[in-house]
Amino acid sequence: MIVTLILSAEVAFWVVLALGLATRYLLRWRTVSTVLLVGLPVIDLVLFLLTLFDLHGGATASWTHALAASYLGFSVGYGPSVVRWADARFLHRFAGGPAPLPAPKYGADRSRYEWQVCRRTLVSVAITITLITTLKLLTDAPGSEVFDQWYWKLGIAAAVNTAIAASYTLWPKQPPAGAIVEDGRITGWKTPERSDR
């Protein structure tokens, strides 16, 4: 049942996101759009509550229950950036907005970008750990030792993201020779100077 709920929540998230952007840019219903987009975390909150009820009803804890908790953690940590990503592309495709810029690749701008990603991951991990712990404390479901394994996975994810961000700070990625870089992105190439003889 939990797998079905997770799949349903995933589909619902993208459907509501698409409806939110469509009502904003195609129908010009900005208030309706705002309500839909702000309500996106509610989908994962409902998924978590149903997971809690399932365990409280006597279900054996499994990795799917931990995954359901992770969805809400992801929604809080990464949700706003996912909405901004989709919004920029919808605006460009259907409302004549500017083409979305790619993520910065070089120098300090790349380092700042990686720390932003790391911060979102740490928020997601912290919330997910809190939710999984809540499931353990409120349900005392059989098989809850599987949640301990999930703690390790979340810790590894946090450590890897932190290490990646730190590496770009300690060893900034340099652009290729001759590249003109603005905000961490290549915007052109320098023309070789000609020497007069």
N, C-alpha and C positions, 0 to 999 in steps of 0.2 A: 504493500500500500504506500509506503514512504517513497519508493522509487517513482510510483505514478504521481504522487503529489509533487515531487521535485521536478519532474518533467513538465507537469502542468504549470508550476510556478515559473519555470524558465520560459515557456511559451507565453504565459500571461505577461511577464515582464516586458518582452519585446513587442508584444501586441499593444500594450498600454503605452509604451514609449513611442511607437509609431503613431498611435492615435493622438498622443499629446503633441507631437510635432506637426502632424497633418492638420489638426485643428488650429494650431498657431499660424502656420504659413500658408495653408490652402484655404481655410475657412475664416481666418482672422478672428477666431474666438479665443482671445488671449487668456481670459479668465478660466475658461474650460480647460485650456491647455495647461495652465499653471496648476490647477487642481489635479489633473491627471499625472503630471510629472512629479509633483510633490508627493502624490500618493503611491509612487512606485515602491518605496520601502515597506508599505503596508502589505504588499503581496508576500514578501519574505517573512514579515512578522506573523502573518496568518499561517504560513508554512511551519514556522517554529512552534507556534501554539498548538497546531495539529500534531506535531512531533511530540510535544510535551504530553498531550492527551493520550497519544498512542502508547508511550512508555508508562504513563500513569495507569493505563488500563491493563498492564501486565505483559506488554510486548517485550521481547528480549532485545537489549540494546545491540546495535550493529553500526557499521561504518556509515550506513545511510542516514541514521539519526544525526551523527556528527556532521555529515555533509549538509543536511538540512539547516543545522545551526550555522554552518559556514556561509550559507547563502545570505543570511541576514547580516553576518559580519562583513561580507563582501559588498552588500548593498549599501551599508553605511560608509565603509572605507573607500570604495571605488565608484559607488553610484553617481555622485555628482560629476566626476570626470567622464564617466561613460555617457551621461546625458549631454555634457558639453561636446564630446566627440561626435555623437550622433547629430546634435543640433547644428554644428558647423557644416556637416556634410549635407544635411537636409536643406539648410539655408542656401548652400551653393547650388544644389541640384534643382530645387524647386522655386527658389525666391530670388535668384540672381545674385546671391551673396558671393564674396570672394572665395577663392579656392582655399581650402584648409591648408595650413602650413604643416610640414612634417615635423617630427620631433627633432630638436637640435642634436647634432652629432659630435660637435667638437668643443674643446676648451671648457671654460667655466660654465657656459650655458648648458653643456651636456651634464656636467656635474650637478648643477641645480636641478635639472630635470630628473636625474636618477634619484636624488634625495627626495623629490616630490613623490616619485613612485614608491620609494622606501617608506615614506611617512604613511601613505595610503595602506601599504601592506601591514605596517605595524599597528595601525588603527584596526584594520580588519582582523588581524591575529588577536589583539587584545579583546575585542568584542566577542570573537568566536570562542576564545578560552572562557570568557565569562559566561557565555550561553551554555557551553558544554558542561561547565561546572554546575550551573543552575539545573541542568537536566539530571546530573548525578545526585544533587542534594535533594531535589524535590520528588524524585521518582524512586530512587534506590532500585532501579530495574536490574534484573539478572543480565549478566554479560557486560556490565558497565566498564569492565577493564579495557574494553576496546577503546574507550574514550582516552585512556592513558596513552595509548599508541598515537592517538590523534594529537595529543599535546606535543609529542616529539615531532610530528610532521609539521605542525604549525611553528614550532621553534626553529626547525631547519629552514622553513620558508623565510622567516624573519631574519635569520642569520645570513642566508644567501643574499637577500636583498640589501642588507646593510653592508655586506662585503663588497657587492657590486658598486654601490654608491660610493663607498670609501675609496675603492680603487680608481674611480674616475676623478676623485678629489686629489689623491696622491700622485696619480699618473694620468693627467688630462690627455685625452685623445687629440692628437694634432692633425690638422687638415693636410692634404697632399700639397706638395710644393706648387706654388703658382696660383693657388685657389684664393678667391676673394670671399671672406667669411663674414657674415653678419648674423648676430644672434645665434651663433653656433651652426649656421646653415651655409652651404656654398651657394653664392649668388652669381658667381662668374669666375673668369680666369684672367690673370694678368697677361697683358700682351708683352712679349719679349721686347726689350728696348733695342733699337737699332743703333749701332755705333757709326758715326760719320768718319769717313777716311779722307 
